[in-house]
Amino acid sequence: MAERVAATRRNSMGEEGAPAPVLRDASFLASSGTVSKRPDLRHCWYAGPHGRQAALLIGWRRVSPTAGWEGHIAVAAPDSDGWSIVTLWVGAGMLEAA
């Protein structure tokens, strides 16, 4: 397990050993707000109704020029049998770089 954690940390590092950007990197978005290429998947923290949870950031969108950015994430959510993985769009303010 420790090896997997170390590998994840190594893979999340950007140039010069700095953490790769998560929330501010919307370079894959065209100026119109449409997706111009497939984004990289990133680990992030989601501040949701069950507290701070690990999530996978799938992409970004902005539904209008005046709207804030939203992140598309995959996260665990409780259901009748325990936990399930769900995807949802959340405001950028609910996400934090991992």
LUMZA-408785 format. One record per residue (C-alpha): x, z, y; residue number from 1; residue in three letters. Coordinates in steps of 0.25 Angstrom, whole numbers, always signed. Layout:
BEGIN
[[X Z Y] NUM "ala"],
...
***
This chain:
BEGIN
[[+0 +0 +0] 1 "met"],
[[+11 +3 +10] 2 "ala"],
[[+17 -10 +7] 3 "glu"],
[[+4 -17 +11] 4 "arg"],
[[+3 -9 +24] 5 "val"],
[[+17 -12 +28] 6 "ala"],
[[+15 -27 +25] 7 "ala"],
[[+2 -27 +33] 8 "thr"],
[[+10 -21 +45] 9 "arg"],
[[+21 -31 +43] 10 "arg"],
[[+11 -42 +43] 11 "asn"],
[[+4 -37 +56] 12 "ser"],
[[+16 -37 +64] 13 "met"],
[[+18 -48 +75] 14 "gly"],
[[+31 -53 +81] 15 "glu"],
[[+42 -43 +84] 16 "glu"],
[[+35 -33 +75] 17 "gly"],
[[+23 -30 +85] 18 "ala"],
[[+9 -29 +79] 19 "pro"],
[[+2 -42 +78] 20 "ala"],
[[-10 -42 +88] 21 "pro"],
[[-24 -40 +83] 22 "val"],
[[-34 -38 +94] 23 "leu"],
[[-27 -46 +105] 24 "arg"],
[[-23 -58 +97] 25 "asp"],
[[-34 -68 +98] 26 "ala"],
[[-25 -80 +99] 27 "ser"],
[[-33 -87 +88] 28 "phe"],
[[-45 -88 +98] 29 "leu"],
[[-46 -101 +106] 30 "ala"],
[[-49 -99 +121] 31 "ser"],
[[-64 -102 +118] 32 "ser"],
[[-64 -89 +108] 33 "gly"],
[[-65 -98 +96] 34 "thr"],
[[-56 -96 +84] 35 "val"],
[[-44 -106 +85] 36 "ser"],
[[-37 -102 +72] 37 "lys"],
[[-39 -92 +61] 38 "arg"],
[[-34 -79 +66] 39 "pro"],
[[-25 -69 +58] 40 "asp"],
[[-31 -58 +51] 41 "leu"],
[[-27 -44 +57] 42 "arg"],
[[-29 -30 +53] 43 "his"],
[[-36 -21 +64] 44 "cys"],
[[-43 -8 +66] 45 "trp"],
[[-58 -8 +68] 46 "tyr"],
[[-65 +3 +76] 47 "ala"],
[[-78 +3 +69] 48 "gly"],
[[-90 +12 +65] 49 "pro"],
[[-81 +18 +54] 50 "his"],
[[-69 +21 +62] 51 "gly"],
[[-56 +13 +63] 52 "arg"],
[[-55 +4 +52] 53 "gln"],
[[-45 -7 +47] 54 "ala"],
[[-50 -21 +49] 55 "ala"],
[[-46 -35 +47] 56 "leu"],
[[-47 -43 +60] 57 "leu"],
[[-52 -57 +56] 58 "ile"],
[[-53 -64 +70] 59 "gly"],
[[-58 -63 +84] 60 "trp"],
[[-69 -69 +92] 61 "arg"],
[[-75 -69 +106] 62 "arg"],
[[-90 -74 +107] 63 "val"],
[[-89 -77 +121] 64 "ser"],
[[-79 -77 +133] 65 "pro"],
[[-84 -64 +138] 66 "thr"],
[[-85 -57 +125] 67 "ala"],
[[-74 -48 +120] 68 "gly"],
[[-66 -51 +107] 69 "trp"],
[[-72 -48 +93] 70 "glu"],
[[-64 -46 +81] 71 "gly"],
[[-69 -51 +67] 72 "his"],
[[-64 -40 +57] 73 "ile"],
[[-66 -36 +42] 74 "ala"],
[[-68 -21 +40] 75 "val"],
[[-73 -12 +30] 76 "ala"],
[[-87 -6 +32] 77 "ala"],
[[-95 +4 +24] 78 "pro"],
[[-107 -1 +15] 79 "asp"],
[[-115 +5 +4] 80 "ser"],
[[-104 +3 -6] 81 "asp"],
[[-93 +8 +2] 82 "gly"],
[[-85 -2 +11] 83 "trp"],
[[-86 -17 +13] 84 "ser"],
[[-78 -27 +22] 85 "ile"],
[[-86 -33 +33] 86 "val"],
[[-82 -42 +44] 87 "thr"],
[[-87 -40 +59] 88 "leu"],
[[-84 -44 +73] 89 "trp"],
[[-80 -32 +82] 90 "val"],
[[-76 -31 +96] 91 "gly"],
[[-61 -31 +99] 92 "ala"],
[[-61 -17 +104] 93 "gly"],
[[-65 -12 +90] 94 "met"],
[[-52 -17 +84] 95 "leu"],
[[-38 -12 +85] 96 "glu"],
[[-25 -19 +80] 97 "ala"],
[[-20 -13 +66] 98 "ala"],
***
